[in-house]
Amino acid sequence: MGPAKKVGIACKEGNKDALGLAIELVPRLEKAGIKVLLEDHISQYMGLNSTENLWSNSDLLVVAGGDGTLLRAVHKSIAKEIPILGVHMGRLGFLAEVTPEEIYTVIGSVLKGDYLKDERTTFDAEIIREGTSISKDTVLNDVVINKSALARIIEIEVWVDTTFITRYRGDGLILSTPTGSTAYNL
């Protein structure tokens, strides 16, 4: 990534500390000549109008919250492969490693190009029922497939591209990337 000219800021809605950090970042970034794009609820709180979509127009996303907030940001921006700087302000922080106390130092380094990019594995998942695609998505963490009714057995075939892997009968299946593989150990 070259120097970021547009930085998108997102945070966990309802988390006052995350919102406060997001609001603090805006003038600091603007002072450095960076165009700031805000998540709608932040713009509304600040009385501003959002005119550009941060999920597709940012060079960098700063996301304040926990792992759920970061995963939501990944989901919304994954098609554009926008680098994400996660600030840990939630309950779980496996994905967001930067603390609020470190953000100004870290973002200064990132804006200068002094950082290491951690590439994460994703995969595409598609659910096909009776020959019809009913859901398709790219995921960073995991995919959980189950029957909506409890204690019901379903049959699932697993394919990788055009290669049949196996068939399962059970109450569900969890497929995860290396990033998501530890989530079910908690």
N, C-alpha and C positions, 0 to 999 in steps of 0.2 A: 504494500500500500504506500502510495506517495503521501505527501502532506495532506492532512484532512482540511478541506475547505468548508465542509458542511458536517456538523456534528449533531446527531439526533439524540435527544434526551428522553428517556422513558423511566417510569418508576412505578412501584406497586401502589395502585390506587387505594387510598384509605390509610396509608402509612405516612404519618405526619413527618417523621424524620427523613424518609426518602423524598418526600415532596420538598421539604426544606432544603435538602442537598441539591435537588434538581434546580430549584429557584436560585440558589447561590451560584451555581455553575454558569447560568446564563450570562450575567454581566462580565464574568471573568473570561469566558470564551469570546464574547463579542469584543472585549477590549483587546484581545489577541488577534482580531481580524477574522474570526471564525463566524460563519453564518450558523445560527442555532435553529434547529427544527425541533418542535416540541410535540409530545404526545397530547392528544386533545384535552384530556382532563387537566394537564398542567397549564396549557394555554388558557383554558377557561378560568382556572383559579387565578391566573395572572391578569385576566381581562384582555387577553390578546386573541387575535384570529390566527388559526392555523391555515396557511395557504398551501404548503407543500407537504407531501406525505413523507414522514421521516423513515418509514419502513422501506421505501424504494429509492429515496433521493439523498440519503446520508452517505458520507464517506466513512463514518465511524458512528457507532451507537454506544452511548453510555447508559447503562441500565442499573438503576438503584433498587434493590429489593433482594429477595431470596432466589432460590433455584427455580421456583415456579414462575416468577416474574421474568427471569432470564430465559427460560424455556419458551414462554409466550413470545418474547421478543425474537428469539430464533425462529419460531414458527412463522411469525409475520414477515420476517426479512430474509428467509432462507433462499428464496429464488435469486436474490441479488448478491448473496454471499458477502454481506457487509460485516466487517470486523466488529466484534462486540467487546466492550470493556465493562465487566460486571462489578458492581460495588455491593458488597455483602451487607445487607440491612434487613435480612429476614431471619427466619428460624433456621433454615438449612442453607449452607453456603459452600457446597462442594464445587459449584460451577463459578460462583462469583468470589474471587479470591482477594480483591482489593478492598481494604477497609475504608470507611469514611475519612479516617485520619490521613490515609495515604493518597486519596484521590487527586489532590492538587499537584503533588509531586509526580505521581504516575501519569496523569494526563499531560502534564508539561513535557515529560519524556516522550510520550506517545506522539504528541503533536510535532516534536522535533524529529521523529522517525527513530527514536532510540527505544526499541522494544523487540521482544520476540513474539512471533505469532504462533499460537498453538492451534494447529489444524485438527479438527475433530472429524471422526468418521460419522457419516450419516447413511441412511438407507431409505429407499423408496418402498413403501408398502401399499399393496392394493388388495382389497377384499372383493372377491368375485363370487357371486351367489347365482347358481343356475345359469352360468354363462354371461351374466351381466355384472359389470363393475359397479359396486355400490359405494365404494370409498377408496380414495387414492391420496397418499400424502408422503412427503419427505420428512423423516424424523431424525432428531439428534439423540434422543434418549431411548424410548422404547415404544412398542406397540402392544397393547393388551387386547386380546380377542376373547370374548366370552358370550355366553347366552344371557339374554337379559333376565330370564327367570333363573332363580337359584336352583341348584341340584338337578340341572338338566344336562344331559350328555349331548355334545355336538361332535361332528366329524369335521376335521380340518386337514386339508392337504397343504403342504409347504412346498413351494417351488422357488428356485433361485433362477431368475431370468426364464429360460425355457426348460430348465432341468428339474425334474421331479425329485424331491428329497425324501419325503416320507408322508405318512397319513397318521393323524392322531385321532383318538376318541377320548374325550374327557370333558371337563367343565370349562376349559379355556386354554389359552396359550399366551405366553409372554415372550416376545422377541426383543432383544436389546442390543444396542451398540456398546462398545467398550465404555463410553461415557455413562450410559444408563445401567450398566451391569451391577453396580453396587447398590442401587436404590432399594432393592428388595431384601437387602441384608440388614436394614435398619429395624 
